Amino acid sequence: QLQVVESGGGLVQAGGSLRLSCTASGLTVDSLAAYDIGWFRQAPGKEREGVSCIASNGDAKRYADSVSGRFTISRDNAGNTVYLQMNGLEAEDTGVYYCAADNVVDFRRCRIRLEREDYTYWGQGTQVTVSS
């Protein structure tokens, strides 16, 4: 059973930066490189929304309009880690950030859309708080 773990959240002032990391344990044959990875966030009282995703081989990336130009997703497959670099943080970016993974072949995942239902394995989340 794959277990996804997020880290890197914290409290930052508006305009600041944070880098979130997503790693995994419980890998048997495949490394995290075999998984498409998505980042999602949930603000208090709101639905969980997609932030960004990256395909397993890195040939596709997507960003929500609200973070495009400020956030960058990348992966270090040798290190089994996916990063979300968040710059120019705004108060509206506050929320719990979740990393999600899936390795079932689905050409729509991340290449066409960024949807919660496309991912099977989820982490517990890391809190990001941006003070204005």
PAKEFI-555972 format. One record per atom (N, C-alpha, C): residue in one letter; x, y, z. Coordinates in pm, 1 decimal. Layout:
BEGIN
{residu A&east X&north Y&up Z}
...
//
This chain:
BEGIN
{residu Q&east 84.7&north -118.5&up 0.0}
{residu Q&east 0.0&north 0.0&up 0.0}
{residu Q&east 88.5&north 123.8&up 0.0}
{residu L&east 70.7&north 206.5&up -102.4}
{residu L&east 149.6&north 328.6&up -111.9}
{residu L&east 103.6&north 428.6&up -7.8}
{residu Q&east 198.2&north 489.9&up 61.0}
{residu Q&east 167.9&north 595.9&up 156.8}
{residu Q&east 237.7&north 722.6&up 110.6}
{residu V&east 159.5&north 826.6&up 94.8}
{residu V&east 210.3&north 953.8&up 46.2}
{residu V&east 226.8&north 1048.9&up 164.2}
{residu V&east 336.5&north 1121.9&up 167.2}
{residu V&east 366.4&north 1210.5&up 278.7}
{residu V&east 405.3&north 1348.9&up 225.8}
{residu E&east 337.3&north 1450.5&up 274.7}
{residu E&east 370.2&north 1588.3&up 239.1}
{residu E&east 452.6&north 1652.2&up 351.2}
{residu S&east 532.7&north 1749.4&up 314.4}
{residu S&east 606.9&north 1827.9&up 412.6}
{residu S&east 636.8&north 1964.8&up 353.3}
{residu G&east 676.4&north 2055.4&up 439.9}
{residu G&east 718.7&north 2187.3&up 393.8}
{residu G&east 621.4&north 2300.3&up 419.1}
{residu G&east 504.9&north 2268.6&up 472.8}
{residu G&east 410.1&north 2374.9&up 501.1}
{residu G&east 457.5&north 2463.0&up 615.5}
{residu G&east 386.2&north 2572.5&up 636.8}
{residu G&east 422.6&north 2662.8&up 745.5}
{residu G&east 350.0&north 2793.9&up 734.9}
{residu L&east 395.5&north 2888.8&up 815.5}
{residu L&east 339.2&north 3023.2&up 817.8}
{residu L&east 434.4&north 3117.5&up 745.5}
{residu V&east 380.7&north 3194.7&up 653.8}
{residu V&east 464.6&north 3286.0&up 576.0}
{residu V&east 386.9&north 3414.6&up 550.7}
{residu Q&east 456.8&north 3523.6&up 535.6}
{residu Q&east 391.2&north 3650.3&up 504.4}
{residu Q&east 356.7&north 3656.8&up 356.2}
{residu A&east 257.7&north 3734.6&up 326.0}
{residu A&east 219.9&north 3753.9&up 185.8}
{residu A&east 340.6&north 3801.9&up 105.5}
{residu G&east 355.6&north 3743.2&up -12.3}
{residu G&east 469.8&north 3774.3&up -96.3}
{residu G&east 585.1&north 3678.8&up -77.4}
{residu G&east 579.4&north 3598.4&up 26.7}
{residu G&east 685.2&north 3504.0&up 57.0}
{residu G&east 676.1&north 3375.9&up -23.3}
{residu S&east 764.7&north 3282.2&up 10.2}
{residu S&east 774.1&north 3156.4&up -63.8}
{residu S&east 779.9&north 3037.0&up 30.8}
{residu L&east 733.0&north 2926.3&up -18.9}
{residu L&east 746.2&north 2797.6&up 48.6}
{residu L&east 768.5&north 2691.6&up -57.9}
{residu R&east 834.8&north 2584.7&up -18.3}
{residu R&east 847.8&north 2469.3&up -107.8}
{residu R&east 793.1&north 2346.9&up -37.3}
{residu L&east 691.7&north 2289.6&up -97.1}
{residu L&east 632.4&north 2167.3&up -45.7}
{residu L&east 698.5&north 2047.9&up -112.0}
{residu S&east 709.4&north 1939.1&up -35.1}
{residu S&east 765.6&north 1815.5&up -86.8}
{residu S&east 666.3&north 1702.5&up -69.9}
{residu C&east 669.4&north 1611.8&up -163.6}
{residu C&east 583.7&north 1493.3&up -159.6}
{residu C&east 673.4&north 1371.6&up -178.4}
{residu T&east 672.8&north 1283.8&up -80.4}
{residu T&east 747.2&north 1159.6&up -90.6}
{residu T&east 651.7&north 1043.6&up -65.3}
{residu A&east 702.6&north 922.8&up -79.2}
{residu A&east 615.4&north 807.6&up -61.8}
{residu A&east 691.1&north 693.1&up 3.5}
{residu S&east 617.3&north 613.2&up 76.9}
{residu S&east 670.7&north 489.6&up 133.3}
{residu S&east 577.7&north 376.9&up 93.2}
{residu G&east 624.3&north 254.9&up 113.6}
{residu G&east 542.8&north 140.8&up 78.8}
{residu G&east 555.3&north 100.9&up -66.1}
{residu L&east 654.0&north 160.1&up -136.0}
{residu L&east 674.2&north 122.9&up -274.9}
{residu L&east 736.1&north -15.0&up -282.7}
{residu T&east 684.4&north -97.1&up -371.7}
{residu T&east 737.5&north -231.9&up -385.6}
{residu T&east 821.5&north -242.3&up -512.5}
{residu V&east 758.3&north -245.5&up -626.0}
{residu V&east 833.0&north -260.0&up -750.4}
{residu V&east 861.8&north -123.4&up -811.3}
{residu D&east 756.8&north -45.6&up -827.7}
{residu D&east 772.3&north 85.0&up -891.2}
{residu D&east 822.1&north 187.9&up -791.9}
{residu S&east 898.3&north 282.8&up -841.0}
{residu S&east 932.7&north 398.0&up -759.6}
{residu S&east 827.4&north 504.5&up -783.1}
{residu L&east 838.7&north 614.3&up -709.6}
{residu L&east 742.3&north 721.7&up -726.2}
{residu L&east 745.9&north 775.7&up -868.7}
{residu A&east 852.2&north 748.7&up -940.9}
{residu A&east 863.5&north 794.2&up -1079.6}
{residu A&east 754.2&north 736.5&up -1167.5}
{residu A&east 693.8&north 627.5&up -1126.4}
{residu A&east 589.9&north 563.2&up -1205.8}
{residu A&east 451.4&north 624.2&up -1182.6}
{residu Y&east 443.0&north 719.6&up -1092.8}
{residu Y&east 315.0&north 776.0&up -1052.7}
{residu Y&east 295.6&north 917.8&up -1104.8}
{residu D&east 176.6&north 944.6&up -1154.5}
{residu D&east 135.6&north 1083.0&up -1175.8}
{residu D&east 108.7&north 1143.5&up -1037.7}
{residu I&east 147.6&north 1268.0&up -1018.9}
{residu I&east 133.1&north 1333.0&up -888.7}
{residu I&east 50.6&north 1460.2&up -903.3}
{residu G&east -42.1&north 1476.4&up -813.0}
{residu G&east -121.5&north 1599.1&up -810.4}
{residu G&east -110.7&north 1667.1&up -675.2}
{residu W&east -116.0&north 1798.5&up -676.8}
{residu W&east -125.7&north 1877.3&up -553.4}
{residu W&east -263.9&north 1940.4&up -549.3}
{residu F&east -327.7&north 1928.2&up -436.2}
{residu F&east -459.4&north 1985.4&up -414.3}
{residu F&east -456.9&north 2065.8&up -284.6}
{residu R&east -550.7&north 2153.9&up -267.4}
{residu R&east -557.9&north 2228.9&up -141.6}
{residu R&east -703.0&north 2248.6&up -101.1}
{residu Q&east -719.8&north 2267.7&up 29.0}
{residu Q&east -854.0&north 2290.3&up 81.8}
{residu Q&east -849.8&north 2399.8&up 186.2}
{residu A&east -920.8&north 2505.6&up 158.7}
{residu A&east -933.5&north 2615.3&up 253.5}
{residu A&east -1054.1&north 2589.4&up 343.4}
{residu P&east -1055.8&north 2647.4&up 461.5}
{residu P&east -1168.5&north 2625.6&up 552.4}
{residu P&east -1301.7&north 2660.4&up 486.3}
{residu G&east -1395.4&north 2567.0&up 493.3}
{residu G&east -1528.3&north 2590.3&up 438.7}
{residu G&east -1538.1&north 2580.1&up 288.7}
{residu K&east -1431.2&north 2537.8&up 223.8}
{residu K&east -1432.8&north 2528.5&up 78.3}
{residu K&east -1404.0&north 2386.3&up 32.2}
{residu E&east -1436.4&north 2361.4&up -94.2}
{residu E&east -1408.2&north 2231.6&up -153.4}
{residu E&east -1257.9&north 2217.0&up -179.6}
{residu R&east -1213.1&north 2093.1&up -180.0}
{residu R&east -1074.7&north 2067.3&up -216.9}
{residu R&east -1058.4&north 2094.3&up -366.4}
{residu E&east -955.7&north 2171.0&up -401.1}
{residu E&east -937.3&north 2208.8&up -540.6}
{residu E&east -798.5&north 2170.8&up -589.7}
{residu G&east -789.5&north 2149.8&up -719.9}
{residu G&east -661.0&north 2116.8&up -779.4}
{residu G&east -572.1&north 2238.5&up -789.8}
{residu V&east -445.3&north 2218.3&up -761.1}
{residu V&east -346.2&north 2326.0&up -768.6}
{residu V&east -251.2&north 2303.1&up -885.8}
{residu S&east -196.1&north 2181.7&up -892.1}
{residu S&east -99.7&north 2151.2&up -997.0}
{residu S&east -82.7&north 2000.5&up -1006.2}
{residu C&east -28.6&north 1955.3&up -1118.7}
{residu C&east 1.5&north 1813.4&up -1132.7}
{residu C&east 117.6&north 1796.4&up -1228.9}
{residu I&east 179.6&north 1679.1&up -1219.7}
{residu I&east 289.0&north 1645.4&up -1309.7}
{residu I&east 278.1&north 1497.5&up -1344.1}
{residu A&east 291.1&north 1467.0&up -1471.5}
{residu A&east 283.4&north 1328.4&up -1514.9}
{residu A&east 408.2&north 1251.7&up -1472.1}
{residu S&east 397.8&north 1120.3&up -1474.1}
{residu S&east 505.5&north 1035.3&up -1422.9}
{residu S&east 638.0&north 1060.7&up -1493.1}
{residu N&east 634.3&north 1080.3&up -1622.2}
{residu N&east 759.6&north 1103.3&up -1693.5}
{residu N&east 786.9&north 1251.8&up -1713.9}
{residu G&east 707.9&north 1335.1&up -1652.9}
{residu G&east 728.8&north 1478.8&up -1658.7}
{residu G&east 688.4&north 1544.1&up -1788.8}
{residu D&east 622.0&north 1468.2&up -1878.0}
{residu D&east 588.2&north 1525.1&up -2008.5}
{residu D&east 464.0&north 1612.3&up -2004.2}
{residu A&east 398.1&north 1617.3&up -1892.4}
{residu A&east 280.2&north 1701.8&up -1879.4}
{residu A&east 276.2&north 1765.6&up -1742.1}
{residu K&east 239.6&north 1892.3&up -1737.8}
{residu K&east 219.8&north 1965.6&up -1613.8}
{residu K&east 96.4&north 2052.9&up -1632.0}
{residu R&east 23.8&north 2070.9&up -1525.4}
{residu R&east -92.0&north 2160.0&up -1528.8}
{residu R&east -92.6&north 2244.7&up -1403.3}
{residu Y&east -149.1&north 2364.3&up -1416.6}
{residu Y&east -161.6&north 2455.1&up -1303.2}
{residu Y&east -301.3&north 2515.3&up -1302.3}
{residu A&east -354.1&north 2533.4&up -1184.1}
{residu A&east -478.1&north 2609.2&up -1172.5}
{residu A&east -450.6&north 2753.7&up -1213.7}
{residu D&east -549.6&north 2817.9&up -1270.8}
{residu D&east -532.0&north 2956.6&up -1315.4}
{residu D&east -486.6&north 3046.2&up -1200.4}
{residu S&east -534.4&north 3016.3&up -1081.9}
{residu S&east -506.0&north 3101.7&up -966.9}
{residu S&east -359.5&north 3097.8&up -922.5}
{residu V&east -285.7&north 2994.3&up -964.6}
{residu V&east -146.0&north 2982.9&up -920.9}
{residu V&east -48.7&north 2989.5&up -1037.5}
{residu S&east -99.6&north 2988.7&up -1157.8}
{residu S&east -12.8&north 2990.0&up -1275.9}
{residu S&east 77.5&north 3112.8&up -1274.3}
{residu G&east 204.7&north 3088.3&up -1297.3}
{residu G&east 301.7&north 3196.9&up -1295.0}
{residu G&east 364.8&north 3219.5&up -1159.7}
{residu R&east 306.3&north 3161.5&up -1055.7}
{residu R&east 360.8&north 3176.9&up -920.1}
{residu R&east 412.6&north 3045.1&up -863.4}
{residu F&east 346.6&north 2934.6&up -899.2}
{residu F&east 384.1&north 2803.5&up -847.9}
{residu F&east 453.6&north 2725.5&up -958.7}
{residu T&east 547.7&north 2639.7&up -917.8}
{residu T&east 616.6&north 2552.9&up -1012.2}
{residu T&east 624.3&north 2412.5&up -954.5}
{residu I&east 581.6&north 2315.5&up -1034.1}
{residu I&east 588.8&north 2176.3&up -991.7}
{residu I&east 706.9&north 2110.6&up -1062.0}
{residu S&east 776.0&north 2023.4&up -989.6}
{residu S&east 889.2&north 1952.1&up -1047.8}
{residu S&east 903.4&north 1818.6&up -975.9}
{residu R&east 982.8&north 1731.4&up -1035.6}
{residu R&east 1003.5&north 1603.3&up -971.0}
{residu R&east 1148.3&north 1560.7&up -983.1}
{residu D&east 1193.0&north 1495.7&up -878.8}
{residu D&east 1325.8&north 1437.0&up -872.7}
{residu D&east 1302.8&north 1286.7&up -861.8}
{residu N&east 1296.4&north 1220.8&up -974.5}
{residu N&east 1261.5&north 1078.8&up -972.2}
{residu N&east 1369.5&north 994.4&up -904.3}
{residu A&east 1492.5&north 1037.0&up -915.5}
{residu A&east 1598.9&north 962.5&up -846.9}
{residu A&east 1579.7&north 969.6&up -696.1}
{residu G&east 1529.4&north 1082.8&up -650.6}
{residu G&east 1507.6&north 1101.6&up -508.8}
{residu G&east 1368.0&north 1068.9&up -461.9}
{residu N&east 1285.3&north 1022.9&up -555.9}
{residu N&east 1148.1&north 986.4&up -521.4}
{residu N&east 1074.4&north 1101.3&up -453.5}
{residu T&east 1090.1&north 1220.1&up -508.6}
{residu T&east 1026.4&north 1336.5&up -448.1}
{residu T&east 968.0&north 1426.5&up -556.2}
{residu V&east 851.6&north 1481.1&up -526.5}
{residu V&east 790.2&north 1582.6&up -611.7}
{residu V&east 780.0&north 1710.6&up -530.0}
{residu Y&east 813.8&north 1821.3&up -593.2}
{residu Y&east 815.3&north 1949.5&up -524.8}
{residu Y&east 708.9&north 2043.3&up -581.1}
{residu L&east 660.6&north 2129.4&up -494.2}
{residu L&east 575.0&north 2239.9&up -537.3}
{residu L&east 637.5&north 2367.1&up -481.2}
{residu Q&east 702.2&north 2442.3&up -568.2}
{residu Q&east 761.5&north 2569.6&up -529.1}
{residu Q&east 655.6&north 2677.2&up -539.6}
{residu M&east 629.8&north 2743.3&up -429.6}
{residu M&east 524.1&north 2843.5&up -424.6}
{residu M&east 585.7&north 2979.7&up -395.1}
{residu N&east 578.3&north 3068.0&up -492.0}
{residu N&east 631.1&north 3203.3&up -477.7}
{residu N&east 516.6&north 3304.4&up -482.5}
{residu G&east 542.6&north 3422.5&up -435.7}
{residu G&east 440.6&north 3526.1&up -439.7}
{residu G&east 313.3&north 3485.7&up -368.2}
{residu L&east 327.8&north 3422.8&up -253.9}
{residu L&east 210.4&north 3369.4&up -185.0}
{residu L&east 114.9&north 3479.9&up -143.2}
{residu E&east -12.7&north 3447.3&up -152.3}
{residu E&east -120.0&north 3539.1&up -118.7}
{residu E&east -205.2&north 3477.8&up -8.1}
{residu A&east -279.8&north 3560.6&up 61.5}
{residu A&east -365.2&north 3511.0&up 169.7}
{residu A&east -461.5&north 3404.2&up 118.7}
{residu E&east -503.6&north 3418.5&up -6.2}
{residu E&east -597.1&north 3322.9&up -64.9}
{residu E&east -534.7&north 3185.7&up -87.7}
{residu D&east -403.7&north 3174.8&up -74.1}
{residu D&east -337.3&north 3045.7&up -89.0}
{residu D&east -340.3&north 2964.4&up 39.9}
{residu T&east -390.0&north 3022.5&up 145.2}
{residu T&east -396.7&north 2953.6&up 274.5}
{residu T&east -486.2&north 2830.9&up 265.3}
{residu G&east -440.4&north 2721.5&up 324.0}
{residu G&east -518.6&north 2599.6&up 327.1}
{residu G&east -431.5&north 2480.1&up 358.0}
{residu V&east -493.6&north 2365.1&up 360.5}
{residu V&east -420.3&north 2239.8&up 375.4}
{residu V&east -389.2&north 2187.7&up 235.4}
{residu Y&east -263.5&north 2160.6&up 212.8}
{residu Y&east -217.9&north 2113.8&up 82.0}
{residu Y&east -195.9&north 1962.9&up 86.8}
{residu Y&east -253.4&north 1895.9&up -10.2}
{residu Y&east -247.6&north 1750.2&up -18.1}
{residu Y&east -173.3&north 1707.3&up -144.2}
{residu C&east -94.4&north 1603.0&up -127.6}
{residu C&east -30.4&north 1538.2&up -241.7}
{residu C&east -107.4&north 1410.5&up -270.8}
{residu A&east -127.9&north 1383.2&up -398.3}
{residu A&east -200.7&north 1264.3&up -439.1}
{residu A&east -123.8&north 1194.4&up -550.3}
{residu A&east -139.1&north 1062.9&up -557.6}
{residu A&east -64.0&north 984.4&up -655.6}
{residu A&east -151.0&north 875.8&up -716.1}
{residu D&east -116.7&north 840.3&up -838.5}
{residu D&east -181.9&north 727.4&up -904.3}
{residu D&east -93.5&north 678.3&up -1016.6}
{residu N&east -94.2&north 546.0&up -1038.9}
{residu N&east -11.2&north 491.0&up -1146.9}
{residu N&east -90.3&north 407.9&up -1246.5}
{residu V&east -221.4&north 407.2&up -1232.6}
{residu V&east -303.1&north 338.5&up -1332.6}
{residu V&east -303.6&north 423.7&up -1459.2}
{residu V&east -279.9&north 361.8&up -1570.7}
{residu V&east -270.0&north 437.6&up -1695.6}
{residu V&east -402.9&north 507.0&up -1725.5}
{residu D&east -397.4&north 637.6&up -1738.5}
{residu D&east -515.6&north 718.5&up -1770.3}
{residu D&east -465.4&north 843.1&up -1842.5}
{residu F&east -487.8&north 847.8&up -1972.6}
{residu F&east -430.8&north 956.1&up -2051.5}
{residu F&east -489.7&north 1091.4&up -2014.4}
{residu R&east -605.1&north 1090.9&up -1946.6}
{residu R&east -666.2&north 1218.9&up -1911.1}
{residu R&east -597.8&north 1284.1&up -1792.0}
{residu R&east -545.3&north 1199.6&up -1702.0}
{residu R&east -490.6&north 1250.0&up -1576.5}
{residu R&east -372.8&north 1341.5&up -1604.0}
{residu C&east -388.0&north 1464.5&up -1562.6}
{residu C&east -287.7&north 1569.2&up -1574.2}
{residu C&east -267.1&north 1615.7&up -1718.0}
{residu R&east -283.0&north 1530.6&up -1816.6}
{residu R&east -263.1&north 1573.1&up -1955.1}
{residu R&east -382.5&north 1653.2&up -2005.4}
{residu I&east -500.9&north 1620.8&up -1954.1}
{residu I&east -621.8&north 1689.9&up -1996.7}
{residu I&east -688.6&north 1762.9&up -1880.4}
{residu R&east -680.2&north 1705.1&up -1761.3}
{residu R&east -751.8&north 1764.4&up -1650.5}
{residu R&east -679.3&north 1743.3&up -1519.6}
{residu L&east -723.0&north 1816.9&up -1416.9}
{residu L&east -669.2&north 1808.0&up -1281.8}
{residu L&east -789.3&north 1788.5&up -1189.5}
{residu E&east -819.7&north 1662.7&up -1158.6}
{residu E&east -939.5&north 1629.2&up -1084.5}
{residu E&east -907.8&north 1535.0&up -969.5}
{residu R&east -974.1&north 1555.0&up -858.4}
{residu R&east -951.4&north 1471.1&up -740.6}
{residu R&east -977.4&north 1324.2&up -769.7}
{residu E&east -1080.1&north 1297.5&up -846.9}
{residu E&east -1122.0&north 1158.6&up -867.8}
{residu E&east -1020.3&north 1077.1&up -945.9}
{residu D&east -923.3&north 1142.6&up -1004.9}
{residu D&east -822.3&north 1072.0&up -1083.5}
{residu D&east -711.0&north 1012.4&up -998.6}
{residu Y&east -710.3&north 1039.6&up -869.2}
{residu Y&east -598.9&north 997.2&up -783.6}
{residu Y&east -648.0&north 904.6&up -673.5}
{residu T&east -572.4&north 798.9&up -650.2}
{residu T&east -610.5&north 697.6&up -552.3}
{residu T&east -544.7&north 718.0&up -416.4}
{residu Y&east -418.4&north 755.0&up -415.8}
{residu Y&east -341.6&north 761.3&up -291.8}
{residu Y&east -325.0&north 906.4&up -249.1}
{residu W&east -358.1&north 933.1&up -122.8}
{residu W&east -356.2&north 1069.3&up -71.3}
{residu W&east -276.4&north 1076.8&up 58.1}
{residu G&east -206.5&north 1187.7&up 74.6}
{residu G&east -139.0&north 1213.0&up 199.8}
{residu G&east -232.5&north 1277.7&up 301.0}
{residu Q&east -179.5&north 1302.6&up 419.2}
{residu Q&east -258.4&north 1362.2&up 526.6}
{residu Q&east -265.0&north 1514.4&up 518.0}
{residu G&east -182.3&north 1573.0&up 436.2}
{residu G&east -186.0&north 1717.2&up 416.6}
{residu G&east -85.4&north 1792.1&up 501.3}
{residu T&east -49.0&north 1909.7&up 453.2}
{residu T&east 39.1&north 1999.6&up 527.1}
{residu T&east -21.6&north 2139.7&up 521.7}
{residu Q&east -23.2&north 2206.8&up 636.2}
{residu Q&east -88.7&north 2336.0&up 646.5}
{residu Q&east 0.4&north 2447.2&up 592.3}
{residu V&east -58.2&north 2529.8&up 507.2}
{residu V&east 7.2&north 2651.3&up 458.0}
{residu V&east -77.8&north 2770.4&up 501.5}
{residu T&east -17.1&north 2861.1&up 573.8}
{residu T&east -87.1&north 2980.3&up 618.5}
{residu T&east -11.9&north 3103.9&up 572.6}
{residu V&east -81.3&north 3188.8&up 499.4}
{residu V&east -20.7&north 3310.9&up 447.6}
{residu V&east -86.6&north 3428.9&up 518.2}
{residu S&east -6.4&north 3505.0&up 589.0}
{residu S&east -59.6&north 3620.4&up 661.0}
{residu S&east -49.8&north 3744.4&up 572.6}
{residu S&east -155.0&north 3823.9&up 578.3}
{residu S&east -158.7&north 3944.2&up 493.1}
{residu S&east -115.5&north 4067.5&up 570.2}
//
